[in-house]
Amino acid sequence: MIDRREFLKTTAVAASAVAVASSTTVLAGETAIFSAKISDGMPPEMPAGIVYTEQQQGQWQGKAGTHAPKVTVADGKVTVVTEHPMTEPHFIVRHTVVLADGKVLGGKTFSHTDKAISSFDLPAGYKGKICATSFCNLHDLWVTEFTV
């Protein structure tokens, strides 16, 4: 039988794709990656217990600082950093960046000896929402949504 860590490592990309695809919503001609509470101005909610964000930390309360991906956009590139210690028993396994239409812009897999930093080229002239994911082998999938 496969253990929890191996299972989670092998399903990180699938979980990212499912989270994005299953919660994509089109609202009045505007594409939103995750359905939001439009009327009260609250940030979008992710599926509880599956996807974690800075605003929705669930069972991993207090872990956002070292697990939620930090994103910068400059010179046509998206750079993702997860400020997480990288040790053999506990590390960031993967970053994935997904555009609002569900297209995967790119992904990078890490080992415990790497730094959790990745960079991807934006399509020329792209404007819209993007999700960056950070997958920890112990603390699951974290998402940061941002707009370019």
Residue pairs with C-beta under 8 A, 6 or more apart in sequence:
2 10
5 137
5 138
8 93
8 135
8 137
8 140
9 93
9 137
12 93
12 94
12 96
12 133
12 135
12 141
13 94
13 96
13 107
15 50
15 51
15 135
15 141
16 96
16 98
16 133
16 135
16 141
17 98
17 102
17 104
19 46
19 47
19 50
19 51
19 133
19 141
19 143
20 33
20 98
20 102
20 131
21 102
22 47
23 33
23 34
23 35
23 46
23 47
24 31
24 32
24 33
24 34
24 100
24 102
25 32
25 34
25 35
26 32
27 38
31 100
31 101
31 128
31 129
32 44
32 100
32 129
33 44
33 98
33 100
33 129
33 130
33 131
33 145
34 44
34 45
34 46
34 131
34 145
35 44
35 45
36 42
36 43
36 44
36 45
37 45
43 53
43 55
44 145
45 56
46 52
46 53
46 56
46 143
48 56
48 58
49 58
49 59
50 140
50 141
51 140
51 141
51 142
51 143
52 58
52 60
52 63
52 64
52 67
52 68
52 139
52 140
52 141
52 142
52 143
53 64
53 68
53 142
53 143
53 144
53 145
54 64
54 68
54 144
57 63
57 64
60 67
60 139
60 140
63 139
64 142
65 83
66 82
66 83
66 84
66 85
67 82
67 84
67 92
67 134
67 136
67 139
67 142
68 82
68 134
68 142
68 143
68 144
69 80
69 81
69 82
69 95
69 132
69 133
69 134
69 142
69 143
69 144
70 80
70 81
70 82
70 83
70 144
71 78
71 79
71 80
71 81
71 130
71 132
71 144
71 146
72 78
72 79
72 81
73 79
73 122
73 146
73 148
76 121
76 122
76 124
77 119
77 120
77 121
77 122
78 97
78 105
78 119
78 120
78 122
78 130
78 132
78 148
79 117
79 118
79 119
80 95
80 97
80 117
80 118
80 119
80 120
80 132
80 134
81 116
81 117
82 92
82 95
82 116
82 134
82 142
83 116
84 91
84 92
84 116
84 134
84 136
85 91
86 92
86 110
86 112
86 113
86 114
86 115
86 116
87 112
88 112
89 112
89 138
90 136
90 137
90 138
91 110
91 111
91 112
91 116
91 136
91 137
92 110
92 116
92 134
92 135
92 136
92 137
93 109
93 110
93 135
93 136
93 137
94 107
94 108
94 109
94 110
94 133
94 134
94 135
95 107
95 108
95 110
95 116
95 118
95 132
95 133
95 134
95 135
96 104
96 106
96 107
96 132
96 133
96 135
97 104
97 105
97 106
97 107
97 118
97 120
97 130
97 131
97 132
97 133
98 104
98 105
98 130
98 131
98 133
99 105
99 123
99 126
99 128
99 129
99 130
100 128
100 129
100 130
105 120
105 121
105 122
105 123
105 130
106 118
106 120
106 121
107 118
108 118
110 116
116 134
122 148
126 148
127 148
128 147
128 148
129 145
129 146
129 147
130 145
130 146
130 147
130 148
131 143
131 144
131 145
132 143
132 144
132 146
133 141
133 142
133 143
134 141
134 142
134 143
134 144
135 141
135 142
136 142
